[in-house]
Amino acid sequence: YRLYDRDLPQFNVTIDVTNTHLYIREFPPPPGKDPRIAEERFREVTRTVRALFAVSRDQVMVHRGLAAQKGSKKGGVRSKQIEIREGNAVFLVGGEADPEWSFFPDQRFVRRFLGQNSGRGKFLSIFDTSGGATISVALGGAIKTVTIGGGARNLETVVNNFSRNGLHPDNHKVYSDSVMSWLKKNRQPFDLIHICFRKKQYRQTNSSIFKVGSGHRLLIDRTIANLTEGGRLVVSSLLPNFELDPTLKDTYSCRDVSQKLLSPDVTRGAQNFKCWEISR
């Protein structure tokens, strides 16, 4: 769960509590702010959290947004990998293969919803950098899954998470192909599809970048074309000010399920979290 969500401007961090560790993520200060002050406040946060929970230094993982932005060797996440349990699922987080923490605790209600609604169908996950949605669905009973678009750098993380949860690669495929190209050539429809927008753009190939703002309408069209009759698409986003292209509502059934799937402990993210269930 999320203990602290950037509630005070002078402490610009989020703090997530897992079964065995605390994860503190620092966000860059506003332009013009003295970085030395930000550094001292971050140290104050880590000292306070360790004292409050009576945990050792090894049980606190940090992501230094400010340091990483400056190219410091102190940036990024400490290299130790940990396990996070969420229901029946286990997620490997951190370490050399996952320096940016591709697993997002604030999406856990979306993952649970997908797992509860997958049945024994076929599932497609788009832009899932940890494989978390796919794992939830597979453990929920899905007989076949495909995960695509998470990026080449996250491929190892997804594969490791699948292996840790006992997902056989014959039934649970992972691709690093361009999402748009893959959807265009795919001929096997899915019962449930999830698109997760966490970034404004995604690199698809060395020369191709997918921009969410201008490209999501076409992406959704192609995704809907890959649904079975009666299938559903779930689109979740944490991008500031993101809204679906209004013409989508003229073509498809679009139901806003944001309030239903919002994590109640993510107060700041509530301003940006949006989620829709879309069908023909």
C-alpha positions as CSV (number, residue, x, y, z in Angstrom):
1,Y,0.0,0.0,0.0
2,R,1.0,3.6,-0.4
3,L,1.9,5.3,2.9
4,Y,2.7,8.7,1.5
5,D,1.9,10.3,-1.8
6,R,3.8,13.6,-2.2
7,D,1.3,15.2,0.1
8,L,3.6,18.0,1.2
9,P,5.5,20.0,-1.4
10,Q,8.7,20.1,0.6
11,F,8.8,16.3,0.7
12,N,8.4,15.4,-2.9
13,V,8.4,11.6,-2.6
14,T,6.1,8.6,-2.6
15,I,6.5,5.8,0.0
16,D,5.2,2.3,-0.7
17,V,5.0,-0.4,1.9
18,T,5.5,-4.0,0.7
19,N,5.4,-7.3,2.6
20,T,9.2,-7.0,3.5
21,H,10.5,-3.6,2.3
22,L,9.8,0.1,2.0
23,Y,10.2,1.8,-1.3
24,I,10.9,5.5,-1.5
25,R,10.7,7.3,-4.8
26,E,12.1,10.8,-5.1
27,F,10.7,13.3,-7.7
28,P,12.8,16.2,-9.1
29,P,12.2,19.5,-7.4
30,P,10.7,22.5,-9.2
31,P,13.1,24.5,-11.4
32,G,15.1,27.0,-9.3
33,K,15.0,25.0,-6.0
34,D,18.3,24.4,-4.2
35,P,19.2,20.7,-4.8
36,R,21.0,20.7,-1.4
37,I,17.7,21.4,0.4
38,A,16.1,18.6,-1.6
39,E,19.0,16.3,-0.6
40,E,18.7,17.1,3.1
41,R,14.9,16.6,3.0
42,F,15.3,13.2,1.3
43,R,17.7,12.1,4.0
44,E,15.2,13.3,6.6
45,V,12.5,11.1,5.0
46,T,14.7,8.0,4.9
47,R,15.7,8.5,8.6
48,T,12.2,9.0,9.7
49,V,10.8,6.1,7.8
50,R,13.5,3.7,9.1
51,A,12.8,4.9,12.7
52,L,9.0,4.7,12.3
53,F,9.0,1.1,11.0
54,A,12.2,0.0,12.8
55,V,13.7,-1.5,9.7
56,S,17.3,-1.8,8.6
57,R,18.9,0.1,5.8
58,D,18.7,-3.0,3.6
59,Q,15.0,-3.0,3.9
60,V,14.6,0.4,2.4
61,M,14.9,0.7,-1.4
62,V,15.2,4.2,-3.0
63,H,14.8,5.6,-6.4
64,R,16.7,8.9,-6.6
65,G,14.9,10.9,-9.3
66,L,17.0,14.0,-8.7
67,A,20.3,12.2,-8.7
68,A,19.4,10.1,-11.7
69,Q,18.4,13.3,-13.6
70,K,21.8,14.7,-13.0
71,G,23.6,11.6,-14.1
72,S,24.9,10.8,-10.7
73,K,26.2,7.4,-9.9
74,K,24.0,7.5,-6.9
75,G,20.9,7.7,-9.1
76,G,18.5,4.9,-9.7
77,V,17.4,2.1,-7.4
78,R,19.7,0.1,-5.1
79,S,20.7,-3.0,-7.0
80,K,19.2,-5.5,-4.6
81,Q,16.2,-7.4,-6.0
82,I,13.2,-8.1,-3.7
83,E,9.9,-10.0,-4.0
84,I,6.5,-8.3,-3.6
85,R,3.5,-10.4,-3.0
86,E,0.0,-9.4,-4.2
87,G,-2.6,-12.0,-3.6
88,N,-1.3,-15.2,-5.2
89,A,1.2,-13.3,-7.4
90,V,4.8,-12.7,-6.7
91,F,6.7,-9.9,-8.4
92,L,10.5,-9.5,-8.7
93,V,11.3,-5.8,-8.3
94,G,14.5,-3.8,-8.5
95,G,17.9,-5.2,-9.2
96,E,20.1,-4.8,-12.3
97,A,17.3,-6.0,-14.7
98,D,14.8,-3.6,-13.2
99,P,16.5,-0.3,-12.2
100,E,13.4,1.9,-12.7
101,W,11.0,-0.3,-10.7
102,S,8.6,-1.3,-13.6
103,F,6.1,-2.6,-11.1
104,F,3.5,0.0,-10.0
105,P,1.7,-0.6,-6.7
106,D,-0.9,2.0,-7.5
107,Q,-2.3,-0.2,-10.3
108,R,-3.2,-3.1,-8.0
109,F,-7.0,-2.6,-8.2
110,V,-6.8,-2.6,-12.0
111,R,-4.8,-5.9,-11.9
112,R,-7.3,-7.4,-9.5
113,F,-10.2,-6.4,-11.8
114,L,-8.5,-7.9,-14.8
115,G,-7.8,-11.1,-12.9
116,Q,-11.4,-11.4,-11.8
117,N,-12.8,-10.8,-15.2
118,S,-10.5,-12.9,-17.4
119,G,-12.1,-16.3,-16.9
120,R,-10.5,-19.0,-19.0
121,G,-10.1,-16.8,-22.0
122,K,-7.3,-15.2,-24.0
123,F,-5.6,-12.0,-22.8
124,L,-3.5,-9.3,-24.4
125,S,-1.5,-6.8,-22.4
126,I,-0.1,-3.7,-24.0
127,F,2.6,-1.4,-22.5
128,D,2.9,-3.5,-19.3
129,T,6.5,-3.0,-18.2
130,S,6.5,-5.6,-15.4
131,G,4.0,-8.2,-16.7
132,G,2.0,-7.6,-13.6
133,A,-1.4,-7.5,-15.4
134,T,-0.7,-10.6,-17.3
135,I,0.4,-12.5,-14.2
136,S,-2.8,-11.5,-12.4
137,V,-4.9,-12.7,-15.4
138,A,-3.0,-15.9,-15.8
139,L,-3.3,-16.8,-12.1
140,G,-7.0,-15.9,-12.5
141,G,-7.4,-18.7,-15.1
142,A,-6.6,-17.3,-18.5
143,I,-5.4,-20.1,-20.8
144,K,-3.3,-17.9,-23.2
145,T,-1.7,-14.5,-22.8
146,V,0.4,-12.2,-24.9
147,T,2.4,-9.3,-23.4
148,I,3.8,-6.7,-25.8
149,G,5.1,-3.1,-25.9
150,G,6.8,-3.0,-22.5
151,G,10.1,-2.2,-24.2
152,A,13.3,-4.2,-24.8
153,R,14.9,-3.0,-21.5
154,N,11.9,-4.5,-19.5
155,L,11.8,-7.8,-21.4
156,E,14.0,-9.6,-18.9
157,T,11.9,-8.3,-16.0
158,V,8.7,-9.6,-17.6
159,V,10.2,-13.0,-18.4
160,N,11.7,-13.3,-14.9
161,N,8.3,-12.5,-13.3
162,F,6.5,-15.0,-15.5
163,S,9.1,-17.7,-14.5
164,R,8.7,-16.8,-10.8
165,N,4.9,-17.4,-11.0
166,G,5.2,-20.6,-13.0
167,L,3.8,-19.3,-16.3
168,H,4.9,-21.6,-19.1
169,P,6.3,-19.7,-22.1
170,D,4.3,-21.9,-24.5
171,N,1.0,-20.3,-23.2
172,H,2.3,-16.9,-22.1
173,K,4.2,-15.1,-24.9
174,V,6.2,-11.9,-24.6
175,Y,7.1,-9.8,-27.6
176,S,9.3,-6.8,-28.2
177,D,7.7,-6.0,-31.6
178,S,6.1,-2.7,-32.5
179,V,2.6,-2.8,-31.0
180,M,0.9,-1.2,-34.0
181,S,2.5,-3.6,-36.5
182,W,1.8,-6.6,-34.3
183,L,-1.8,-5.8,-33.9
184,K,-2.2,-5.3,-37.7
185,K,-0.8,-8.7,-38.5
186,N,-2.4,-10.7,-35.6
187,R,-5.1,-13.1,-36.6
188,Q,-6.0,-14.6,-33.2
189,P,-8.6,-12.5,-31.3
190,F,-8.6,-12.0,-27.5
191,D,-11.4,-12.0,-24.9
192,L,-9.8,-9.3,-22.8
193,I,-7.2,-6.7,-23.6
194,H,-5.5,-4.1,-21.3
195,I,-3.6,-1.0,-22.4
196,C,-1.7,0.8,-19.7
197,F,-0.5,4.4,-20.4
198,R,2.2,5.4,-17.9
199,K,4.3,7.5,-20.3
200,K,3.5,10.0,-23.0
201,Q,5.5,8.1,-25.6
202,Y,6.9,4.6,-26.1
203,R,9.9,3.6,-28.2
204,Q,8.8,0.8,-30.6
205,T,11.8,0.4,-32.8
206,N,15.1,2.3,-33.2
207,S,13.3,4.7,-35.6
208,S,9.7,4.5,-34.3
209,I,8.1,6.2,-31.3
210,F,4.4,5.8,-30.3
211,K,2.9,9.0,-28.9
212,V,-0.1,8.4,-26.7
213,G,-1.8,11.8,-27.3
214,S,-1.9,11.6,-31.1
215,G,-1.8,7.8,-31.5
216,H,-4.2,6.3,-29.0
217,R,-7.3,6.6,-31.2
218,L,-5.7,4.4,-33.9
219,L,-4.3,2.1,-31.3
220,I,-7.7,1.5,-29.7
221,D,-9.2,1.0,-33.2
222,R,-6.7,-1.7,-33.9
223,T,-7.1,-3.2,-30.4
224,I,-10.9,-3.4,-30.7
225,A,-10.4,-5.2,-34.1
226,N,-8.4,-7.9,-32.2
227,L,-11.3,-8.6,-29.7
228,T,-13.6,-11.6,-29.8
229,E,-17.3,-11.0,-30.2
230,G,-18.3,-9.8,-26.7
231,G,-14.7,-9.1,-25.8
232,R,-13.6,-6.1,-23.7
233,L,-10.8,-3.6,-23.7
234,V,-9.6,-1.9,-20.5
235,V,-7.6,1.3,-20.9
236,S,-5.9,2.7,-17.8
237,S,-3.8,5.9,-17.6
238,L,-1.9,8.0,-15.1
239,L,-1.0,10.7,-17.6
240,P,-1.9,14.2,-16.5
241,N,-4.9,15.6,-18.3
242,F,-5.3,12.6,-20.6
243,E,-8.7,12.1,-22.1
244,L,-10.0,9.6,-24.6
245,D,-10.5,11.0,-28.1
246,P,-14.2,12.1,-27.9
247,T,-15.0,10.4,-31.3
248,L,-14.4,7.0,-29.7
249,K,-17.6,7.4,-27.8
250,D,-19.5,7.7,-31.1
251,T,-18.0,4.4,-32.3
252,Y,-17.8,2.2,-29.2
253,S,-19.4,1.7,-25.8
254,C,-17.0,3.5,-23.4
255,R,-17.7,3.2,-19.6
256,D,-15.6,5.2,-17.1
257,V,-14.6,2.9,-14.3
258,S,-12.0,5.2,-12.8
259,Q,-13.7,5.6,-9.4
260,K,-14.2,1.9,-9.1
261,L,-10.6,1.0,-9.7
262,L,-8.8,3.9,-8.1
263,S,-6.5,2.9,-5.3
264,P,-7.8,4.8,-2.2
265,D,-4.3,5.4,-0.8
266,V,-3.0,7.1,-4.0
267,T,-4.2,10.6,-3.2
268,R,-2.0,12.5,-5.7
269,G,-2.4,10.0,-8.4
270,A,-6.2,10.3,-8.1
271,Q,-5.9,13.6,-10.0
272,N,-4.5,11.8,-13.0
273,F,-5.9,8.2,-12.8
274,K,-8.4,7.4,-15.5
275,C,-9.7,4.0,-16.6
276,W,-12.3,3.0,-19.2
277,E,-13.9,-0.3,-20.2
278,I,-14.5,-0.3,-24.0
279,S,-16.4,-2.7,-26.2
280,R,-18.1,-2.8,-29.6
